[in-house]
Amino acid sequence: MKHKVEHPDEGLVGTPRAARARPLIEHYERIAEASHRMVAAADAGDWTLVEDIGLQCVGLVATLKEAARAEALGAAERERRLQLLRGILRDDARIRACAEPWLRNLEQFLS
């Protein structure tokens, strides 16, 4: 079943400029939210949705990189960014843990 994954900035007028106009920390928050959705999809075994959200994250990261060229984070935002990045890393570990049994089965099948 194919899931509809919205463009990271779908519905915004002038998407690229509107995305850049968002405060920089919000870009990190959007990536963290997508990461949480990926965990939920992995927990449910919906690997198609995990992949779709992962592709959405590629766009979010590209928008973040562009926004980071134009704006610096303050001290409080840098601390928040670290919290978000740590959460994303935890989410990544959880997704990999969910995928490992599937990968082991695939490995056994291929051997």
DSSP file (Angstrom, degrees, kcal/mol; ACC not computed):
  #  RESIDUE AA STRUCTURE BP1 BP2  ACC     N-H-->O    O-->H-N    N-H-->O    O-->H-N    TCO  KAPPA ALPHA  PHI   PSI    X-CA   Y-CA   Z-CA
    1    1 A M              0   0    0      0, 0.0     2,-0.4     0, 0.0    47,-0.1   0.000 360.0 360.0 360.0 126.7    0.0    0.0    0.0
    2    2 A K        -     0   0    0     46,-0.0     2,-0.3    47,-0.0    47,-0.0  -0.710 360.0-149.0 -88.0 130.5    1.4    3.3   -1.1
    3    3 A H        -     0   0    0     -2,-0.4     2,-0.7    45,-0.1    -1,-0.0  -0.743  14.1-123.8 -98.5 145.0    1.2    6.1    1.5
    4    4 A K        -     0   0    0     -2,-0.3     2,-0.6    48,-0.0    45,-0.0  -0.795  27.4-169.8 -87.0 120.0    0.9    9.8    0.6
    5    5 A V        -     0   0    0     -2,-0.7    -2,-0.0    47,-0.0    44,-0.0  -0.954  20.5-128.5-111.8 121.3    3.7   11.7    2.2
    6    6 A E        -     0   0    0     -2,-0.6     0, 0.0     1,-0.1     0, 0.0  -0.276  27.8 -98.4 -66.2 150.4    3.3   15.4    2.0
    7    7 A H    >   -     0   0    0      1,-0.1     3,-2.4     2,-0.1    -1,-0.1  -0.453  42.4-110.3 -59.9 142.5    6.0   17.6    0.7
    8    8 A P  T 3  S+     0   0    0      0, 0.0    -1,-0.1     0, 0.0    -2,-0.1   0.776 117.3  27.4 -51.7 -28.7    7.8   19.0    3.8
    9    9 A D  T >  S+     0   0    0      3,-0.1     3,-1.8     2,-0.0     9,-0.1  -0.003  86.7 155.2-123.6  29.0    6.4   22.4    3.1
   10   10 A E  T <   +     0   0    0     -3,-2.4     3,-0.1     1,-0.3    -4,-0.0  -0.277  65.3  25.9 -58.5 138.6    3.2   21.5    1.2
   11   11 A G  T 3  S+     0   0    0      1,-0.3     2,-0.4     0, 0.0    -1,-0.3   0.325  90.2 122.2  91.6  -8.2    0.6   24.1    1.4
   12   12 A L    X   -     0   0    0     -3,-1.8     3,-0.8     1,-0.0    -1,-0.3  -0.711  68.4-115.8 -89.4 139.0    2.9   27.0    2.0
   13   13 A V  T 3  S+     0   0    0     -2,-0.4     5,-0.3     1,-0.3    -1,-0.0  -0.543 100.5   5.8 -70.6 131.8    2.8   29.8   -0.5
   14   14 A G  T >> S-     0   0    0     -2,-0.3     4,-2.4     3,-0.1     3,-0.9   0.964  88.7-154.2  60.5  53.1    6.1   30.1   -2.4
   15   15 A T  H <> S+     0   0    0     -3,-0.8     4,-2.8     1,-0.3     5,-0.2   0.719  81.6  46.7 -36.5 -56.3    7.3   26.9   -0.7
   16   16 A P  H 3> S+     0   0    0      0, 0.0     4,-2.0     0, 0.0    -1,-0.3   0.931 118.6  40.9 -60.2 -44.6   11.1   27.4   -0.9
   17   17 A R  H <> S+     0   0    0     -3,-0.9     4,-1.9     2,-0.2    -2,-0.2   0.904 115.5  50.9 -69.0 -40.1   11.0   31.0    0.3
   18   18 A A  H  X S+     0   0    0     -4,-2.4     4,-0.7    -5,-0.3    -1,-0.2   0.884 109.7  51.3 -63.8 -37.5    8.4   30.3    3.0
   19   19 A A  H >< S+     0   0    0     -4,-2.8     3,-0.8    -5,-0.3    -1,-0.2   0.912 110.2  48.2 -66.2 -41.3   10.4   27.4    4.2
   20   20 A R  H 3< S+     0   0    0     -4,-2.0    -1,-0.2    -5,-0.2    -2,-0.2   0.826 103.9  61.5 -67.1 -30.4   13.5   29.5    4.5
   21   21 A A  H 3< S+     0   0    0     -4,-1.9    -1,-0.2    -5,-0.1    -2,-0.2   0.707  83.1  98.6 -70.8 -18.9   11.5   32.2    6.4
   22   22 A R  S << S-     0   0    0     -3,-0.8     5,-0.1    -4,-0.7    -3,-0.0  -0.421  94.3 -92.9 -65.5 140.6   10.7   29.7    9.2
   23   23 A P    >>  -     0   0    0      0, 0.0     3,-1.4     0, 0.0     4,-0.8  -0.289  36.8-117.4 -55.8 142.4   13.0   30.1   12.2
   24   24 A L  H >> S+     0   0    0      1,-0.3     3,-1.3     2,-0.2     4,-1.1   0.851 111.5  58.5 -53.6 -42.5   16.0   27.8   11.9
   25   25 A I  H 3> S+     0   0    0      1,-0.3     4,-2.1     2,-0.2    -1,-0.3   0.817  96.8  63.6 -61.5 -29.3   15.2   25.8   15.0
   26   26 A E  H <> S+     0   0    0     -3,-1.4     4,-2.3     1,-0.2    -1,-0.3   0.817  95.6  59.0 -64.8 -29.3   11.8   24.9   13.5
   27   27 A H  H <X S+     0   0    0     -3,-1.3     4,-1.8    -4,-0.8    -1,-0.2   0.926 107.1  46.4 -63.9 -43.6   13.7   23.1   10.7
   28   28 A Y  H  X S+     0   0    0     -4,-1.1     4,-2.4     1,-0.2    -2,-0.2   0.902 111.2  52.7 -63.3 -40.4   15.3   20.8   13.3
   29   29 A E  H  X S+     0   0    0     -4,-2.1     4,-2.4     1,-0.2    -2,-0.2   0.889 107.3  51.3 -63.9 -39.2   12.0   20.3   15.0
   30   30 A R  H  X S+     0   0    0     -4,-2.3     4,-2.1     2,-0.2    -1,-0.2   0.883 110.1  49.1 -65.7 -37.8   10.3   19.2   11.7
   31   31 A I  H  X S+     0   0    0     -4,-1.8     4,-2.3     2,-0.2    -2,-0.2   0.911 110.9  50.4 -66.5 -41.5   13.1   16.7   11.1
   32   32 A A  H  X S+     0   0    0     -4,-2.4     4,-2.2     2,-0.2    -2,-0.2   0.897 109.4  51.3 -63.2 -40.4   12.7   15.4   14.7
   33   33 A E  H  X S+     0   0    0     -4,-2.4     4,-2.0     2,-0.2    -1,-0.2   0.916 110.5  48.4 -62.3 -43.0    8.9   15.1   14.1
   34   34 A A  H  X S+     0   0    0     -4,-2.1     4,-2.1     1,-0.2    -2,-0.2   0.893 108.9  54.5 -63.8 -38.7    9.5   13.1   10.9
   35   35 A S  H  X S+     0   0    0     -4,-2.3     4,-1.8     1,-0.2    -2,-0.2   0.902 107.1  50.1 -61.2 -42.0   12.0   10.9   12.8
   36   36 A H  H  X S+     0   0    0     -4,-2.2     4,-2.1     1,-0.2    -1,-0.2   0.889 109.1  51.9 -63.6 -39.5    9.3   10.1   15.4
   37   37 A R  H  X S+     0   0    0     -4,-2.0     4,-2.3     1,-0.2    -1,-0.2   0.871 106.7  54.0 -65.1 -35.4    6.8    9.2   12.6
   38   38 A M  H  X S+     0   0    0     -4,-2.1     4,-2.7     2,-0.2    -1,-0.2   0.898 106.8  51.4 -64.9 -39.6    9.4    6.9   11.2
   39   39 A V  H  X S+     0   0    0     -4,-1.8     4,-3.1     2,-0.2     5,-0.2   0.935 109.8  49.3 -61.3 -46.0    9.8    5.1   14.6
   40   40 A A  H  X S+     0   0    0     -4,-2.1     4,-1.6     1,-0.2    -2,-0.2   0.910 112.7  47.5 -60.5 -41.9    6.0    4.7   14.7
   41   41 A A  H  <>S+     0   0    0     -4,-2.3     5,-2.8     2,-0.2     4,-0.4   0.907 112.6  48.8 -66.7 -40.8    6.0    3.3   11.2
   42   42 A A  H ><5S+     0   0    0     -4,-2.7     3,-1.3     1,-0.2    -2,-0.2   0.913 108.7  53.3 -64.7 -42.5    8.9    0.9   12.0
   43   43 A D  H 3<5S+     0   0    0     -4,-3.1    -1,-0.2     1,-0.3    -2,-0.2   0.854 110.9  47.7 -59.2 -33.9    7.2   -0.3   15.2
   44   44 A A  T 3<5S-     0   0    0     -4,-1.6    -1,-0.3    -5,-0.2    -2,-0.2   0.508 115.6-118.4 -84.5  -4.6    4.1   -1.1   13.0
   45   45 A G  T < 5 +     0   0    0     -3,-1.3     2,-1.4    -4,-0.4    -3,-0.2   0.698  66.6 143.3  75.8  18.3    6.3   -2.9   10.5
   46   46 A D     >< +     0   0    0     -5,-2.8     4,-1.9     1,-0.2     3,-0.2  -0.644  15.4 166.4 -93.4  79.9    5.3   -0.4    7.7
   47   47 A W  H  > S+     0   0    0     -2,-1.4     4,-2.2     1,-0.2    -1,-0.2   0.749  71.5  60.7 -71.3 -24.3    8.6   -0.2    5.9
   48   48 A T  H  > S+     0   0    0      2,-0.2     4,-2.4    -3,-0.2    -1,-0.2   0.925 107.8  45.1 -65.5 -43.3    7.1    1.5    2.9
   49   49 A L  H  > S+     0   0    0      2,-0.2     4,-2.8    -3,-0.2     5,-0.3   0.888 109.8  55.1 -67.5 -38.1    6.0    4.4    5.1
   50   50 A V  H  X S+     0   0    0     -4,-1.9     4,-2.3     1,-0.2    -1,-0.2   0.942 111.2  45.5 -57.0 -46.4    9.5    4.4    6.8
   51   51 A E  H  X S+     0   0    0     -4,-2.2     4,-2.2     2,-0.2    -2,-0.2   0.916 111.9  51.1 -63.8 -43.6   11.0    4.8    3.4
   52   52 A D  H  X S+     0   0    0     -4,-2.4     4,-1.8     1,-0.2    -2,-0.2   0.920 112.4  45.4 -61.7 -44.4    8.5    7.5    2.3
   53   53 A I  H  X S+     0   0    0     -4,-2.8     4,-2.4     1,-0.2    -1,-0.2   0.881 109.2  57.1 -67.9 -36.3    9.2    9.5    5.4
   54   54 A G  H  X S+     0   0    0     -4,-2.3     4,-1.3    -5,-0.3    -1,-0.2   0.900 106.5  49.1 -59.2 -40.3   12.9    9.0    5.0
   55   55 A L  H  X S+     0   0    0     -4,-2.2     4,-1.2     1,-0.2    -1,-0.2   0.880 108.5  53.2 -66.2 -37.2   12.6   10.6    1.5
   56   56 A Q  H  X S+     0   0    0     -4,-1.8     4,-2.1     1,-0.2     3,-0.3   0.898 103.9  57.5 -62.4 -38.9   10.7   13.4    3.0
   57   57 A C  H  X S+     0   0    0     -4,-2.4     4,-2.9     1,-0.2     5,-0.2   0.847  97.3  61.4 -61.4 -33.9   13.6   13.9    5.5
   58   58 A V  H  X S+     0   0    0     -4,-1.3     4,-2.0     1,-0.2    -1,-0.2   0.931 107.5  44.4 -57.4 -45.2   16.0   14.4    2.6
   59   59 A G  H  X S+     0   0    0     -4,-1.2     4,-2.2    -3,-0.3    -2,-0.2   0.887 112.1  52.2 -66.0 -39.6   13.9   17.4    1.5
   60   60 A L  H  X S+     0   0    0     -4,-2.1     4,-2.3     1,-0.2    -2,-0.2   0.905 110.0  48.7 -63.7 -40.9   13.7   18.7    5.1
   61   61 A V  H  X S+     0   0    0     -4,-2.9     4,-2.7     2,-0.2    -1,-0.2   0.898 109.8  51.8 -67.1 -39.9   17.5   18.4    5.5
   62   62 A A  H  X S+     0   0    0     -4,-2.0     4,-1.9    -5,-0.2    -1,-0.2   0.913 111.4  47.2 -61.7 -42.0   18.1   20.2    2.2
   63   63 A T  H  X S+     0   0    0     -4,-2.2     4,-2.5     2,-0.2    -2,-0.2   0.889 110.9  52.7 -66.4 -39.0   15.8   23.1    3.4
   64   64 A L  H  X S+     0   0    0     -4,-2.3     4,-2.7     2,-0.2    -2,-0.2   0.936 107.5  51.0 -60.0 -47.6   17.6   23.1    6.7
   65   65 A K  H  X S+     0   0    0     -4,-2.7     4,-0.9     1,-0.2    -1,-0.2   0.901 111.6  47.7 -59.0 -41.5   21.0   23.5    5.1
   66   66 A E  H >X S+     0   0    0     -4,-1.9     3,-0.6     1,-0.2     4,-0.5   0.925 113.4  47.1 -65.8 -43.9   19.8   26.3    3.0
   67   67 A A  H >X S+     0   0    0     -4,-2.5     3,-1.2     1,-0.2     4,-0.9   0.851 104.8  61.3 -65.7 -34.5   18.2   28.1    6.0
   68   68 A A  H 3< S+     0   0    0     -4,-2.7    -1,-0.2     1,-0.3    -2,-0.2   0.757  95.5  61.8 -66.5 -24.0   21.4   27.6    8.1
   69   69 A R  H << S+     0   0    0     -4,-0.9    -1,-0.3    -3,-0.6    -2,-0.2   0.780 111.2  38.5 -68.9 -25.5   23.4   29.6    5.6
   70   70 A A  H << S+     0   0    0     -3,-1.2     2,-0.4    -4,-0.5    -2,-0.2   0.554 118.8  40.3-103.6  -9.9   21.2   32.7    6.3
   71   71 A E     <  -     0   0    0     -4,-0.9     2,-0.3    -3,-0.1    -1,-0.1  -0.998  59.8-151.1-145.3 142.3   20.7   32.3   10.1
   72   72 A A        -     0   0    0     -2,-0.4     2,-0.3    -3,-0.1   -48,-0.1  -0.815  26.0-118.3-107.8 153.8   22.7   31.4   13.2
   73   73 A L        -     0   0    0     -2,-0.3     2,-0.1   -49,-0.1    -5,-0.0  -0.688  22.1-129.7 -90.8 143.9   21.2   29.9   16.3
   74   74 A G     >  -     0   0    0     -2,-0.3     4,-2.5     1,-0.1     5,-0.2  -0.249  37.9 -90.9 -77.7 176.7   21.4   31.6   19.7
   75   75 A A  H  > S+     0   0    0      1,-0.2     4,-1.9     2,-0.2     5,-0.2   0.913 126.8  46.6 -59.4 -47.1   22.6   29.8   22.8
   76   76 A A  H  > S+     0   0    0      1,-0.2     4,-2.1     2,-0.2    -1,-0.2   0.889 113.5  49.5 -64.5 -38.7   19.2   28.5   23.9
   77   77 A E  H  > S+     0   0    0      2,-0.2     4,-2.8     1,-0.2    -1,-0.2   0.863 107.0  55.0 -69.0 -35.3   18.4   27.3   20.3
   78   78 A R  H  X S+     0   0    0     -4,-2.5     4,-2.1     2,-0.2    -1,-0.2   0.905 109.0  48.3 -63.5 -39.6   21.8   25.5   20.1
   79   79 A E  H  X S+     0   0    0     -4,-1.9     4,-2.0     2,-0.2    -2,-0.2   0.918 112.2  48.4 -64.6 -43.0   20.9   23.6   23.3
   80   80 A R  H  X S+     0   0    0     -4,-2.1     4,-2.6     1,-0.2    -2,-0.2   0.901 108.6  54.6 -62.9 -40.8   17.5   22.8   21.8
   81   81 A R  H  X S+     0   0    0     -4,-2.8     4,-2.9     1,-0.2    -1,-0.2   0.914 106.9  50.8 -59.4 -43.2   19.2   21.6   18.6
   82   82 A L  H  X S+     0   0    0     -4,-2.1     4,-2.4     2,-0.2    -1,-0.2   0.901 110.0  50.0 -61.8 -41.1   21.4   19.2   20.6
   83   83 A Q  H  X S+     0   0    0     -4,-2.0     4,-2.1     2,-0.2    -2,-0.2   0.930 112.7  47.0 -61.3 -45.2   18.3   17.8   22.3
   84   84 A L  H  X S+     0   0    0     -4,-2.6     4,-2.4     2,-0.2    -2,-0.2   0.919 112.0  49.6 -63.9 -43.8   16.6   17.3   19.0
   85   85 A L  H  X S+     0   0    0     -4,-2.9     4,-2.3     1,-0.2    -1,-0.2   0.890 109.7  51.4 -64.6 -39.0   19.7   15.7   17.4
   86   86 A R  H  X S+     0   0    0     -4,-2.4     4,-2.2     2,-0.2    -1,-0.2   0.910 110.5  49.6 -62.5 -41.0   20.0   13.3   20.3
   87   87 A G  H  X S+     0   0    0     -4,-2.1     4,-2.7     2,-0.2    -2,-0.2   0.895 108.9  51.9 -63.6 -40.3   16.4   12.4   19.9
   88   88 A I  H  X S+     0   0    0     -4,-2.4     4,-2.6     2,-0.2    -2,-0.2   0.906 109.4  50.1 -63.3 -41.3   16.9   11.8   16.2
   89   89 A L  H  X S+     0   0    0     -4,-2.3     4,-2.2     2,-0.2    -2,-0.2   0.893 110.6  49.5 -64.6 -39.1   19.8    9.5   17.0
   90   90 A R  H  X S+     0   0    0     -4,-2.2     4,-2.2     2,-0.2    -2,-0.2   0.917 111.2  49.9 -63.5 -42.6   17.7    7.6   19.5
   91   91 A D  H  X S+     0   0    0     -4,-2.7     4,-2.6     1,-0.2    -2,-0.2   0.917 108.8  52.2 -61.0 -43.0   15.0    7.3   16.9
   92   92 A D  H  X S+     0   0    0     -4,-2.6     4,-2.5     1,-0.2    -1,-0.2   0.910 109.2  49.5 -60.3 -43.0   17.5    6.0   14.3
   93   93 A A  H  X S+     0   0    0     -4,-2.2     4,-2.3     1,-0.2    -1,-0.2   0.896 111.0  50.2 -63.1 -39.4   18.7    3.4   16.8
   94   94 A R  H  X S+     0   0    0     -4,-2.2     4,-2.1     2,-0.2    -2,-0.2   0.907 110.2  49.6 -65.5 -41.8   15.1    2.3   17.4
   95   95 A I  H  X S+     0   0    0     -4,-2.6     4,-1.9     2,-0.2    -2,-0.2   0.925 111.6  48.7 -63.0 -44.3   14.4    2.0   13.7
   96   96 A R  H  X S+     0   0    0     -4,-2.5     4,-1.9     1,-0.2    -2,-0.2   0.896 109.0  53.5 -63.1 -39.0   17.5   -0.1   13.2
   97   97 A A  H  < S+     0   0    0     -4,-2.3    -1,-0.2     1,-0.2    -2,-0.2   0.891 110.1  47.6 -62.4 -38.4   16.5   -2.3   16.1
   98   98 A C  H  X S+     0   0    0     -4,-2.1     4,-0.5     1,-0.2    -1,-0.2   0.853 114.1  47.8 -68.3 -33.7   13.1   -2.9   14.5
   99   99 A A  H  X S+     0   0    0     -4,-1.9     4,-2.8     1,-0.2     5,-0.2   0.754  91.7  80.3 -80.0 -24.8   14.8   -3.6   11.1
  100  100 A E  H  X S+     0   0    0     -4,-1.9     4,-3.0     1,-0.2     5,-0.2   0.889  91.1  48.8 -56.1 -46.7   17.4   -6.0   12.4
  101  101 A P  H  > S+     0   0    0      0, 0.0     4,-2.3     0, 0.0    -1,-0.2   0.923 114.3  47.5 -59.7 -40.2   15.1   -9.1   12.6
  102  102 A W  H  X S+     0   0    0     -4,-0.5     4,-2.3     2,-0.2    -2,-0.2   0.910 112.8  48.6 -64.1 -42.2   13.9   -8.4    9.1
  103  103 A L  H  X S+     0   0    0     -4,-2.8     4,-2.7     2,-0.2    -1,-0.2   0.892 110.0  51.8 -66.8 -38.3   17.5   -7.9    7.9
  104  104 A R  H  X S+     0   0    0     -4,-3.0     4,-2.5    -5,-0.2    -2,-0.2   0.914 110.1  49.3 -62.8 -42.0   18.5  -11.2    9.6
  105  105 A N  H  X S+     0   0    0     -4,-2.3     4,-2.4    -5,-0.2    -2,-0.2   0.909 112.1  48.4 -62.4 -41.8   15.7  -13.0    7.8
  106  106 A L  H  X S+     0   0    0     -4,-2.3     4,-2.4     2,-0.2    -2,-0.2   0.916 110.5  51.1 -63.4 -43.2   16.7  -11.5    4.5
  107  107 A E  H  X S+     0   0    0     -4,-2.7     4,-1.3     1,-0.2    -2,-0.2   0.915 111.6  47.1 -61.4 -43.7   20.3  -12.5    5.2
  108  108 A Q  H  < S+     0   0    0     -4,-2.5    -1,-0.2     1,-0.2    -2,-0.2   0.895 111.6  51.6 -64.5 -39.8   19.3  -16.1    5.9
  109  109 A F  H  < S+     0   0    0     -4,-2.4    -2,-0.2     1,-0.2    -1,-0.2   0.896 111.1  47.5 -62.9 -40.3   17.1  -16.2    2.8
  110  110 A L  H  <        0   0    0     -4,-2.4    -1,-0.2     1,-0.2    -2,-0.2   0.715 360.0 360.0 -76.5 -20.3   20.0  -14.9    0.6
  111  111 A S     <        0   0    0     -4,-1.3    -1,-0.2    -3,-0.2    -2,-0.2   0.487 360.0 360.0 -81.5 360.0   22.5  -17.4    2.0
